[in-house]
């Protein structure tokens, strides 16, 4: 693991640092929007008074904090793996390039000594049996603050929230009592706790550490301008019907569903995605300042 000099110095001086994932660059957004977004997220973290640390794998080496040239390399290469915990060692051992998922970014950030991580939406339980994201188990055993706009809209939200409870992941809503559903700022599912300030969110993380809990503190931040929940769910149901009819499943299902959401919403879901990514980065930076 190579930690960027700026990140190392910030940690040494007890300054706020925010981890950022890299699959949004390598697999989540098309070029050149992916690189533009990566730069925008880092700039947003800096504007809020923290140091950004985008995490990626370059030629088998884990990098915590990337230079602009390294961001550009990740954004423009075609041979970048999607590195989750199950294949992280394989990517590193083979000397390959990798974009880190929520699970992998949280794990590597915590190992590097970072306390706060900002992402878009977390993975969870899919409607199809036995299809669950590795993010859930990683959150259960990684003591880090994760700021997210909720589980991705294509998931079984009730089952995902139930699984977070079963795994003992600390869950709080930021100024909301209901689970944000990524593209939608709310859903019918009530959350167990609410915080009304960054200081309260930081207090939750500190309390978890004092109690010896090893799980993440999940801060769900509803997007400021989203799409009504019922509208999104109608698109998700239609996209799932079309996927079943076309025989699309496995690892191809999620990219297909997200692409169809973009098409059915006439690009509105993409606009919301970019908005929530930046809002989460800014909130994470403010929480990191309270924990620094």
PEURMO-V768247 format. One record per backbone hydrogen bond with DSSP energy under -1.0 kcal/mol. CO is the residue of the C=O (numbers start at 1). NH is the residue of the N-H. E is the energy in kcal/mol with one decimal. If there is no record, write none. Layout:
co: {CO CO}
nh: {NH NH}
e: {E E}
//
This chain:
co: {2 4 5 6 7 8 9 10 11 16 18 19 20 22 23 23 30 32 33 34 35 36 37 38 39 40 41 42 43 44 45 46 51 53 54 56 57 58 61 62 63 64 67 68 69 70 71 72 73 81 83 87 88 89 90 91 92 96 97 98 99 100 100 101 102 103 104 105 106 107 108 109 110 115 116 117 120 122 124 125 128 131 133 134 135 136 139 142 144 145 146 147 148 149 150 152 155 156 157 158 159 160 161 162 163 164 165 170 172 173 177 181 181 183 184 189 193 195 197 198 199 200 201 202 203 204 205 206 207 208 209 216 217 218 219 220 228 229 230 231 232 233 234 235 236 237 238 239 240 241 242 243 249 250 252 253 254 255 256 257 258 259 260 261 262 263 265 267 268 269 270 271 272 273 274 275 276 277 278 279 280 281 282 283 284 285 286 287 288}
nh: {64 8 9 10 11 12 13 15 14 51 53 118 55 26 27 28 34 36 37 38 39 40 41 42 43 44 45 46 47 48 50 49 18 20 65 63 98 61 58 2 56 4 71 72 73 74 75 76 77 99 101 91 92 93 94 96 95 60 81 57 83 22 23 105 106 107 108 109 110 111 112 114 113 145 19 147 149 152 133 156 131 126 136 138 139 140 216 144 217 117 219 119 221 182 122 155 157 160 161 162 163 164 165 166 167 169 168 218 220 195 191 183 184 227 181 179 173 175 201 202 203 204 205 206 207 208 209 210 211 213 212 170 146 172 148 174 232 233 234 235 236 237 238 239 240 241 242 243 244 245 246 248 252 253 256 257 258 259 260 261 262 263 264 265 267 266 268 271 272 273 274 275 276 277 278 279 280 281 282 283 284 285 286 287 288 289 290 291 292}
e: {-2.5 -2.7 -2.5 -2.0 -2.6 -2.3 -2.0 -3.2 -1.2 -2.3 -2.6 -2.5 -2.5 -2.3 -3.0 -2.3 -1.7 -2.1 -2.5 -2.2 -2.3 -2.1 -2.7 -1.9 -2.3 -2.3 -2.1 -2.0 -2.5 -1.2 -2.1 -1.9 -2.6 -1.9 -2.3 -3.2 -2.5 -1.5 -2.5 -3.2 -1.9 -2.6 -2.2 -2.2 -1.9 -2.3 -2.0 -1.3 -1.6 -3.0 -1.8 -2.2 -2.3 -3.0 -1.9 -2.5 -1.4 -2.8 -2.7 -2.5 -2.8 -1.1 -1.7 -2.9 -2.5 -2.1 -2.7 -2.7 -2.3 -1.9 -1.6 -2.7 -1.1 -3.1 -2.7 -2.7 -3.4 -1.9 -2.2 -3.1 -1.3 -2.7 -1.0 -1.9 -2.5 -1.3 -3.2 -1.9 -2.0 -2.4 -2.8 -2.5 -3.4 -2.2 -1.2 -1.9 -1.1 -2.3 -2.5 -2.1 -2.4 -2.1 -1.7 -2.5 -2.3 -2.5 -1.3 -4.0 -2.9 -2.9 -2.9 -1.4 -1.1 -2.4 -2.2 -3.3 -2.2 -3.2 -1.7 -2.4 -2.0 -1.8 -1.6 -2.3 -2.5 -2.1 -1.9 -2.5 -1.7 -2.4 -1.3 -1.6 -2.4 -2.8 -2.3 -3.1 -1.9 -2.6 -1.7 -1.6 -2.6 -2.5 -2.0 -2.8 -2.3 -2.2 -2.2 -2.1 -2.4 -2.2 -1.7 -2.7 -1.4 -1.4 -1.6 -2.8 -2.5 -2.0 -2.6 -2.4 -1.8 -2.0 -3.3 -2.1 -2.8 -1.1 -1.4 -1.8 -2.2 -2.2 -2.1 -1.9 -2.8 -1.9 -1.6 -2.3 -2.5 -1.9 -2.2 -2.2 -2.7 -1.9 -1.9 -2.3 -2.6 -1.6 -1.1 -1.4 -1.2}
//
